[in-house]
Amino acid sequence: MTILNAVATASTAITVRNPFTGEPVGELAAATSGEIVAAIVRAAGAQAEFRRSTPAVRRALLDALAAEIAADADNLARLISSEMGKTIREARNEVRRAQNTLKLSGDAATFLDGEALHCGIVEGGADRQATITYEPVGVVGAITPFNYPLNLLCHKLGPAIAAGNAVVAKPSPKAPLAAARLAELADKAGWPKNLFQVVHGGAEAAISLARGPIDLLSFTGGPTAGLALKNASGLVRCLMELGGNDPLFVLPDADLDRAVATAIGHRFEIAGQSCAAVKKLYLHRDIEKTFTEKLLAAVDEVEFGDPSLDETDMGPVIDLAAAKLVEDRVNATLSGSDARLLTGGTRRETLYAPTVIAGVAPDAPVIADETFGPVIAIRSFTDAAEAIAEVNAGAYGLQAGVFTNDHALIRRFARDLIVGGVMINEGPDFRAEHVPFGGVKKSGLGREGVRIALREMSEPKVVID
């Protein structure tokens, strides 16, 4: 499958390659800084009219786009699989979730409620009432990563449109084709011209978008890039999801089979390239041996290879540089330490085998920073408070998973972990599209999730009379 842009030249073309085969699957033109600013100006013109639209109109537009995605689902899934290497089953699931995200955004548009407050609490306010309403911010600049090229864009696009904004999106140059197709489908769905535009390019294009005359910047990516974009955007409001180094705790009373399935599902999905994936597996010593045996048996059943095949459970990482980085971190963790390779640890081009390492030190390279790859790193613990303190000492604070039915422990983990979300008897990568999602510390600013993002992308207005 190939998407060609006729205006692309040798100097401006972005060639998109299949991470598994290395073959080109599409080519798009990189936008200049001037073209990005022009797109923002066009978006502002479209939004000036759209800001007065009713919730019913916004909901209809979002539902129409969801319907177009449904009609194009097979094509979109194959496009996603070919451009970023996730399995065809994973890609189909992303397409399904993207539809749900847009529909939920349309639903939320009908509940962007304000409130009325009496002012009698202050002197002279006895006969006055404050009415608080929410108005659109204007033009949203949306910068998205490669790992969920459709649904993460919909998580920015859906709430932005529901709030009455326009959107200029810049997807990752590693996987931009799904975003380009989404813009085509929006046109097909009858969206107002220039309300949603997609520009392409790398870091330079991202900085140009952040510096442009946007009214809000929504970014998903790494903390280094996030800081650069925040500095570039000046006083513009920023919503940023910047990754995580997320733990999964398994306590003695846990359902071990379910916890094993969750650990594998949440770490090997899209080859471990998810911000909330299980990066650190904390096993209580009382169940460590039994759990590890079950885990290794389950890892042996994971089929990894060609992502286009229905039977494949795990595909490659996004490119060769990413694969080599995973390999280097694993090798550095294993050398000169007590860490033990239990399975995996091999690489064939961009395909890194599902890997489990035991005895990993808290400062080991594979968990010292967020590792985007299919590596489960095991830490042992006996005291919950010490394990929690170790996690809290880290730079990230996105989500955490805890497997236990002990209510006192559930309360302790929920209360004491410094993270954006605690999932009970579930992995840290669990997410529902309408629920707030995001983290603290190095993991970001603000929250995604349809309901809260709708408010984040709106401005409160107060009228007192």
C-alpha positions in Angstrom: 0.0 0.0 0.0 1.4 3.4 -1.0 0.4 6.9 -0.4 2.1 9.4 -2.7 2.1 13.2 -2.5 2.7 14.7 -5.9 4.4 17.8 -4.5 7.1 15.8 -2.6 10.7 16.3 -3.8 13.9 14.6 -3.1 14.8 17.2 -0.5 11.4 17.4 1.2 10.0 13.8 0.9 9.4 11.7 4.0 9.7 8.0 3.0 7.8 5.7 5.4 9.2 2.2 5.6 7.7 -1.0 7.0 9.7 -1.7 10.2 9.6 -5.5 9.6 10.5 -5.7 5.9 12.3 -2.3 5.4 10.3 -1.8 2.2 8.9 1.7 1.5 5.1 1.9 2.1 4.5 5.6 1.5 5.9 9.0 0.8 4.7 12.4 2.1 6.0 15.9 1.7 7.5 17.6 4.7 6.0 21.0 5.4 8.1 24.1 5.7 7.8 26.5 8.6 5.9 28.9 6.4 3.5 26.2 5.3 2.8 25.3 8.9 2.0 28.9 9.9 -0.2 29.2 6.9 -2.1 26.0 8.0 -2.6 27.5 11.4 -3.9 30.8 10.0 -6.4 28.8 7.8 -7.4 26.8 10.9 -8.0 30.1 12.8 -10.3 31.3 10.0 -12.3 28.1 10.1 -12.5 28.1 13.9 -13.8 31.7 14.0 -17.0 30.4 12.4 -17.0 26.9 14.0 -16.7 28.3 17.6 -20.4 29.3 17.4 -21.5 25.8 16.4 -23.9 23.8 18.6 -23.0 20.6 20.5 -25.4 18.8 18.2 -23.4 19.9 15.1 -20.1 18.9 16.7 -21.4 15.5 17.7 -22.7 14.9 14.2 -19.3 15.7 12.7 -17.5 13.3 15.1 -20.1 10.5 14.6 -19.7 11.0 10.8 -16.0 10.6 11.0 -16.3 7.5 13.2 -18.6 6.1 10.6 -16.0 6.8 7.9 -13.4 5.0 10.0 -15.6 2.0 10.4 -16.1 1.8 6.6 -12.4 2.1 6.0 -11.4 -0.1 9.0 -9.6 -2.9 7.1 -7.6 -0.4 5.0 -6.7 1.7 8.1 -5.6 -1.4 10.0 -3.3 -2.6 7.3 -1.9 0.9 6.9 -1.1 1.1 10.6 0.4 -2.4 10.6 2.6 -1.6 7.6 3.9 1.8 8.8 4.7 1.0 12.4 4.9 -2.7 12.7 2.1 -3.6 15.2 0.4 -6.8 14.4 -2.7 -6.8 12.3 -4.8 -7.8 15.3 -3.4 -4.9 17.3 -4.0 -2.5 14.5 -7.6 -3.6 14.1 -8.1 -3.0 17.8 -6.6 0.5 17.5 -9.1 1.3 14.7 -11.9 0.1 16.9 -10.8 2.2 19.8 -10.4 5.3 17.6 -14.0 5.0 16.6 -15.0 4.8 20.2 -12.8 7.8 21.1 -14.6 10.0 18.6 -18.1 8.8 19.5 -17.4 9.4 23.2 -16.1 12.9 22.3 -19.3 13.6 20.5 -21.3 12.4 23.5 -19.2 14.6 25.8 -19.9 17.7 23.6 -23.5 17.6 24.8 -22.4 17.8 28.5 -19.9 20.7 28.5 -21.9 22.2 31.2 -21.3 25.5 33.1 -22.7 26.5 36.4 -24.4 29.3 38.3 -23.0 30.7 41.6 -24.6 33.2 43.9 -22.3 36.0 44.9 -23.9 36.8 48.2 -20.8 35.5 50.1 -19.0 38.8 49.3 -20.1 42.3 50.4 -22.3 43.9 47.8 -23.0 40.6 46.0 -26.4 39.7 47.5 -28.2 40.5 44.2 -25.6 39.2 41.9 -25.1 35.8 40.2 -22.1 34.5 38.4 -22.7 32.3 35.3 -19.7 30.2 34.3 -19.6 28.8 30.7 -16.9 27.1 28.7 -15.7 28.4 25.3 -13.2 27.0 22.8 -9.5 28.0 23.1 -9.1 28.4 19.3 -6.5 26.4 17.4 -5.0 23.3 18.9 -1.6 22.1 17.8 -1.5 18.3 18.1 1.8 16.4 17.9 1.5 12.6 18.0 3.9 9.7 18.4 4.3 6.6 16.2 3.0 3.9 18.6 -0.8 4.7 18.3 -0.9 6.7 15.1 -4.7 6.8 14.8 -6.2 6.6 18.3 -3.8 9.0 20.0 -4.6 11.5 17.3 -8.3 10.9 17.9 -7.7 11.5 21.6 -6.6 15.1 20.7 -8.9 15.7 17.7 -12.1 14.4 19.3 -12.2 16.6 22.4 -10.8 19.6 20.5 -13.6 19.5 18.0 -16.2 18.7 20.7 -15.1 21.9 22.5 -15.4 23.9 19.3 -11.7 24.2 18.3 -9.8 23.7 15.1 -6.8 21.3 14.9 -3.5 21.3 13.1 -1.8 18.0 13.7 1.8 16.8 13.1 2.2 13.1 13.3 5.5 11.3 13.9 7.4 11.0 10.6 8.0 7.3 11.4 4.3 6.6 11.1 2.3 9.5 9.5 0.1 7.7 7.0 -2.8 6.9 9.3 -3.0 10.6 10.2 -3.0 11.6 6.5 -5.8 9.1 5.8 -7.8 10.4 8.8 -7.7 13.9 7.3 -9.0 12.5 4.0 -11.8 10.7 5.9 -12.7 14.0 7.7 -13.2 15.6 4.3 -15.3 12.7 3.2 -17.4 13.0 6.3 -18.3 16.6 5.4 -16.1 18.5 7.9 -15.7 22.2 7.3 -12.7 23.1 5.2 -9.5 23.7 7.1 -11.0 22.8 10.5 -8.7 19.7 10.7 -5.4 19.8 8.8 -2.3 17.6 8.9 1.3 18.8 8.3 4.3 16.5 8.2 7.9 16.6 9.3 10.3 15.9 12.1 11.5 17.9 15.1 11.9 21.1 13.1 8.2 20.9 12.0 7.2 20.2 15.6 9.0 23.3 16.9 7.5 25.4 14.1 4.0 24.3 15.1 4.7 25.0 18.8 6.0 28.5 17.9 3.2 29.2 15.5 0.0 31.2 16.4 -1.7 28.3 18.1 -3.8 28.6 21.3 -3.0 25.2 22.9 -0.4 22.6 22.3 -1.2 18.9 22.9 1.9 16.6 22.7 2.5 13.0 23.3 6.2 11.9 23.3 9.3 12.0 25.4 10.3 14.4 28.1 13.3 15.9 26.2 11.1 16.8 23.2 8.3 17.9 25.5 10.6 20.4 27.3 11.9 21.8 24.0 8.3 22.2 22.7 7.1 23.8 26.0 10.0 26.3 25.8 9.2 27.0 22.1 5.5 27.6 22.8 6.0 30.3 25.3 2.8 31.2 27.3 0.6 28.8 25.2 -1.2 26.2 27.4 0.4 22.8 27.1 -1.0 19.3 27.6 1.8 16.8 27.6 1.9 13.0 28.0 5.6 12.3 28.3 5.9 8.5 29.0 6.4 6.4 32.0 8.5 3.8 33.7 5.6 1.9 35.1 5.5 -0.9 37.7 3.3 -3.9 38.2 3.2 -5.3 41.7 2.1 -8.9 42.4 1.3 -9.8 46.0 1.1 -13.3 47.5 -2.7 -13.5 47.4 -3.0 -12.5 43.7 -4.5 -14.6 40.9 -1.1 -15.6 39.4 -2.4 -16.8 36.1 -4.3 -13.6 35.5 -1.3 -11.5 36.6 1.0 -13.5 34.2 -1.4 -12.9 31.3 -1.6 -9.2 32.1 2.2 -8.8 32.4 2.7 -10.4 29.0 -0.2 -8.6 27.4 0.9 -5.2 28.8 4.6 -5.6 28.0 4.7 -7.4 24.6 1.8 -5.4 23.0 3.3 -3.5 20.1 6.6 -4.9 21.1 6.7 -3.0 24.4 6.4 0.4 22.8 3.7 1.8 25.0 4.1 4.6 27.5 2.2 2.8 30.2 3.5 -0.7 29.5 4.9 -2.9 32.4 8.5 -1.7 32.6 9.2 -3.1 36.1 7.7 -6.2 37.5 7.7 -6.3 41.3 7.2 -9.8 42.6 6.7 -10.6 46.2 9.3 -13.2 47.3 6.6 -15.6 48.5 5.3 -16.1 45.0 8.4 -15.1 42.9 9.5 -18.6 42.0 6.0 -19.9 41.1 5.1 -16.8 39.2 8.4 -16.8 37.2 7.8 -20.4 36.2 4.3 -19.6 35.0 5.6 -16.4 33.2 8.4 -18.2 31.3 6.0 -20.9 30.2 3.6 -18.2 28.9 6.4 -16.3 27.1 7.3 -19.4 25.2 3.9 -19.3 23.7 4.3 -15.8 22.3 4.5 -15.9 18.5 6.6 -13.1 17.2 7.5 -12.2 13.7 5.6 -11.0 10.6 3.0 -8.5 11.9 0.8 -8.9 8.8 -0.1 -12.5 9.8 -3.2 -13.1 12.0 -1.4 -15.6 14.1 1.5 -13.2 15.1 1.3 -12.0 18.7 4.2 -9.5 18.5 5.9 -7.6 15.7 9.1 -5.6 15.5 10.1 -2.3 17.1 9.8 0.8 15.0 13.3 0.9 13.5 16.8 -0.5 13.7 18.0 2.3 16.0 15.3 1.5 18.5 16.1 -2.2 18.3 19.8 -1.6 19.0 19.0 0.6 21.9 16.9 -2.1 23.5 19.7 -4.6 22.8 22.4 -2.3 24.3 20.4 -1.7 27.5 19.8 -5.4 28.0 23.4 -6.3 27.4 24.6 -3.5 29.8 22.1 -4.7 32.5 23.5 -8.3 32.2 27.1 -7.4 32.2 28.9 -7.0 35.6 25.8 -7.4 37.7 23.6 -10.1 39.4 20.9 -9.8 36.7 20.1 -13.2 35.0 18.7 -13.6 31.5 15.8 -16.1 31.8 14.7 -16.1 28.2 15.1 -14.0 25.0 17.8 -11.4 24.7 18.3 -11.9 21.0 17.7 -9.5 18.0 17.2 -10.1 14.3 17.2 -6.7 12.6 14.2 -4.8 14.1 12.7 -7.9 15.7 13.7 -8.3 19.4 12.7 -11.5 21.1 10.4 -11.4 24.1 12.8 -11.1 27.0 12.7 -11.7 30.8 15.5 -10.7 33.1 15.5 -11.5 36.9 17.6 -9.9 39.6 17.5 -6.5 38.0 19.0 -3.7 40.1 17.0 -0.5 40.6 19.6 1.5 38.6 20.0 -1.1 35.8 20.1 0.5 32.3 17.0 -1.4 31.2 14.9 0.3 33.9 16.9 3.4 34.8 14.9 5.1 32.1 11.9 4.2 30.0 12.7 1.3 27.6 10.6 0.9 24.5 10.9 -2.8 23.9 9.7 -6.2 24.8 11.7 -6.7 28.0 10.2 -7.7 31.4 12.6 -6.7 34.2 11.9 -8.5 37.5 12.5 -6.9 40.9 11.9 -8.8 44.2 10.4 -7.3 47.3 9.0 -8.3 50.7 8.0 -5.0 52.2 5.3 -3.0 50.2 6.4 0.3 51.7 9.9 -0.2 50.5 8.8 -1.1 47.0 6.5 1.9 46.8 9.3 4.2 48.0 11.6 2.8 45.3 9.0 3.6 42.6 8.3 7.0 44.0 12.0 7.8 43.9 12.0 7.5 40.1 11.6 10.4 37.7 8.3 9.2 36.2 4.8 8.9 37.6 2.4 7.7 34.9 0.5 4.6 36.1 0.9 1.5 38.2 -0.7 -1.9 38.4 -1.3 -3.9 41.6 -2.5 -7.5 41.9 -3.9 -8.2 45.3 -7.3 -8.7 47.0 -6.0 -7.4 50.3 -8.1 -4.3 50.9 -5.5 -2.7 53.3 -2.8 -3.2 50.7 -5.0 -1.8 47.9 -5.6 1.4 50.1 -1.8 1.7 50.8 -0.8 1.4 47.1 -3.6 3.7 45.9 -2.7 6.3 48.6 1.1 6.2 48.6 2.1 5.7 45.0 2.9 9.0 43.3 1.5 8.3 39.9 -1.4 9.5 37.8 -3.4 6.2 38.0 -3.4 3.0 40.0 -5.0 -0.1 38.4 -6.1 -2.8 40.8 -5.9 -6.4 39.6 -5.0 -4.9 36.2 -1.8 -3.7 34.5 -0.6 -0.1 34.3 -1.3 0.0 30.5 -5.1 -0.3 31.1 -7.0 2.7 29.7 -10.6 3.6 29.1 -11.1 6.4 26.5 -13.3 8.6 28.7 -11.2 8.3 31.9 -8.5 10.8 32.7 -5.1 9.6 31.6 -1.7 11.1 32.4 1.0 11.4 35.0 3.0 13.5 37.4 6.7 14.5 37.6 8.5 13.7 34.3 5.4 11.9 32.9 3.7 15.1 31.8 1.4 18.0 32.2 -2.4 17.9 32.3 -4.6 14.9 31.3 -6.0 13.2 28.3 -9.2 11.2 28.3 -12.3 12.5 26.5 -14.2 14.1 29.4 -11.3 15.9 31.1 -9.6 16.8 27.8 -12.7 18.6 26.7 -12.4 20.9 29.7 -8.6 21.2 29.2 -9.3 22.5 25.6 -11.8 25.0 26.8 -11.6 28.4 28.4 -14.0 29.2 31.3 -15.8 32.5 31.0 -17.5 34.3 33.9 -20.4 36.7 33.6 -21.7 38.4 36.7 -24.9 40.4 36.7 
